[in-house]
Amino acid sequence: MINKIVLASGNKGKLKEFNQVLGDLQVEVVPQSDFQVSDADETGLSFVENAILKARHATEATGLPALADDSGLEVDALSGAPGIYSARFSGAGATDAKNNTYLLEKLEGVPAEQRSARFRCVLVFMRHTNDPTPLICQGSWEGQILEQASGDNGFGYDPLFWIPELERTSAQLPPEEKNKLSHRGQAVAQLKQAIKPYLK
């Protein structure tokens, strides 16, 4: 029976979200940093490829089943950028603040109606290094990019990501609401159902 899964990330925000959502399945999600596992080389050209690379790297290093998340922001006016490079969009030493500033610079002068964007999330669960059928779950969340940040919740591009039907940014949503609506929330909901047979 699986009761511990290693998350192929050291991101505290993601770790908290996964434990909140998967907690009732009696499974604990622990970060790969607990095992001194280095980050995998993300050499894939898609979210799916990178998530598989990360999951395989984590399970190989720890011997535990691994969960990897590759997610990012696609902005239509930037031909889908930052995409798989979302976390390091502003270059070496990228931080959430630098990435948000850089995104706003790239979109300077672009009118509101052309600032459509979406968050994408791909989750991959691998039972072991040679798992021939990893679980792959995907979610997508539509919105627009604001001209200035708003809200203190969440992380990454959340303060710039406006959800028109809610008239709020992702960073203005309480965690419980965001977990239900977000790209990651959608993918995790799929994962929660698909993973149940593996946990028996």
N, C-alpha and C positions, 0 to 999 in steps of 0.2 A: 504493500500500500504506500502511495506517495503522500507524505505529509510535509515535505519541505521542497521548495522549488527555488533555484537560484535565478535571480534577475540579472540579465546580462547588461547591467548598468550600475552606476553608483549614484544616479540621480535621486536625491531624497524625495523630490516631488512625485516622481513616478512610483517610487517604492511605497510611499504613503497611499497613493491612489490604488495600487494593486492590492495592498493589504486590506484597504477599506472594502473593496469590491469582492475579493475572494475569501475574506475572513470567515464567512459562514460555511465554507466548504471544509473547514478544519485543516486548512493547508497554510503553511507559513511561507511568505515570500521573503527571501534574504538577499541582500545585494552581493554581487560578486566581489566587491571590495572587502567583504568579511573574510575572503579567502586569498586576499592579495592577488587577485586575478587582474591582469592588465586588460586594457580595452582591446577589442579585436580590430584588425585593420578593415575598415569599411571600404572595400574595393569594388563592391557591386555597383551597378548602374540603376538600380531600382530599390524601392523600399523593401520589397520581398527578398531580394538577393542579400541586402545588408542585414536584415533581421535573421535570416538563416545563418549567415556567417557569424553573427554575434552569439546566437543560441548554441551553435556547434562549438564555438570557442569556449563558452562558459561551462558546458557540460563536460567537455574534454578535460578542462582544468580542475573541475571539482568532483566529477563522478556523480553529480546530482542531475535530475531532470532540470532543464533550463527553459526560461521564458525570455524572449527578446522582443523588444518593441522598436520598430523603426518608424518614425513619424516625422512629419514636417508640414510646412506651409507651401501651398501652391498659389501664386499670384498671377492672374491671367494677363495683366498688363506687362508682366515680366516674363512672359512665355513659360510660366510654370515654376520659375525660380521663387524662392531659394530651393524648394524641393528637397532632395536627399542631402543637400548641403545646409539645411536650415540651422543646425546647431553651430556651424562654423561659417556662417554667411559673411560675417565681417572680417574674416581672415584669422591669422594666428592670434591667439589670446582672446578669442571671441567670448563675449559674455552676453547675457540676455539684453542688457542695456545697450551694448555696442551694436548688437544685431538689429534691435528695434530702431536705433538711430540711423543705421545704414539703410534699412528698408525704407524709412521715411525719406531719406535723401534720394533713393532710387525712384521713388514715386512722386517726387516734387513736381507740381504742376499737373498731375493726372487728376481729372475731375472725379467726383464721388461715384458717378454712375459707371466709371471704368475701373473701379478699385475692387472688383469682385475677387474673391479668394476662397480657398477651402483648406481646412486641416485634413490631412490623411494620416491614417494609422494602420500599420500592419503588425500583427502579433504572430510570433512563431513559438510554438511549444515543442520541444524535442525531449523524448524520454531518455535518450542516450546519444552518444556521438554518431553512431551509425544508424540512427533512426531513419528508415526508408520512407516513412510517411509522417513527416512533421505536421502538426496542426497549423493551419494558416487562416487567420481571421482578419477581416479588414473593415474599417469604418471611414466615413467621410462626413465632414461638417461644413456647410456652406455659410459664408459671411462676406464682410467687406473690411477693407483696411482703412482705419480712421487716419486723420491727419495729426492727431496727438494722442498719447497714451491716456487711458482712463481705467481706474480700478486697481485694487491691491491684492486680489486673490490670484491663484494660479501661478504660472511661470512662463518663460519663453515669450512668445508673441501674444499671449492672452490679452494684455492691456490695449493692443491695437486692433484686436479682432472683434468686429461689431456684428451682432446677430440682429438683423433688422426686425424679425418678428417679435423679439423680446425687448427691443430698444435698449439693449445693454451690451457691454463687451463681455467676453469670456471671463475677464478678470473681475467683473462686477457680480458674477454669479456665486452663490454659496456652493461649496464643494459638492454637496449632495446633488444639487441640480445639474451642475456641470458634468458630474460623473454619469448622469443619465443621458445627457444630450450630446456630449462631445464625441469626436471621432474615436478617441480611446475608449470612452464609455460604450460606444456601439460595438467596437471590436472585443472589448472585455466581456460584454453580454453574450456575444457569440462564443467566446472562449469558455465562459462559465458553463454553458450547455455542452459544448463539444468535449470538454476535459473530464466531465463527470465519470465516464466509463474507465478512465485511466486512474482514477483515485480510489477505486474499490479494492 
